[in-house]
């Protein structure tokens, strides 16, 4: 009979830190004790796995938002693109009629 798995405070902190860093659950499970099954990880650390990433995203977003408000154009642009749906577009304008454009193309490429 195997002993019931009870996470330690150190293991909880480790799972939280590794989750925030983007380490896969399989890799995290390998680092707990002598390695545990990833199903055991999800069973006993489900809260840490769910909450850690959400808090990290919130903190990072808050930092980007605050830097944008304080004049950091890169942060402001990033926020506008990812959170407000803004995008950059390129517009090419042509002037003159199509006949003029075709005539210029022919003149430039003629052998005369």
Secondary structure, 3 states (H helix, E strand, C coil): CCCCCCCCHHHHHHHHHHHHCCCCHHHHHHHCCCCCCHHHHHHHCHHHHHHHHHHHHHHHHHHHHHHHHCCCHHHHHHHHHHHCCCCCCCCCCCCCCHHHHHHHHHHHHCCC
